[in-house]
Amino acid sequence: MAGSLRTLPRRVFEGFGYSTRSESVFAEPASVEELTEIYTRASEEGIQVHHRGSGKSYGDAAMNTGGLILDMRRMNRLLDFAPEDGIIETEPGFTIEDQWKTILPHGY
C-alpha cells in the first residue's frame, strides 16, 4: 500500500435504513498483517478509523465522513468452533448468518 491512506479510493456509504450517507476513503483488508499496517499508517497520518461489517447495523455505526472505513467482509473466516462448550472464534467479517449456519446444526 503505497502513498497516503487519504489517496485510497473514496466511496459513499449508506446506513441500513438509507437515511444517512457518508463519503469516506476505504480499505478492504484480507489479513491481520494488512489490518496492522492500515492501523499503523492511520495513526501516523491522524486519520480516524471506523469498521464496517455487512452494513446492516441499525445504528449506522460505520459512518465516518472524512475518515477511513475498513470494510471487514474479506476477513470472514471461522477460526475455531468447539461445539462441546459453544465457543466460536471468527474473524470480524464472519456474519451472524455465518455463525447460525455453523452452530445451529449442533443444537445452539
Buried (B, 14 or more C-beta within 10 A) or exposed (E): EEEEBEEBEEEEBBBBEEEEEBBBBBBBBBEEEBBEBBBEBBEEEEBEBBBBBBBEEEEBBBBBEEBBBBBBBBBBEBEEBEEEEEEBEBBBBBBEEBBEEBBEEEEE
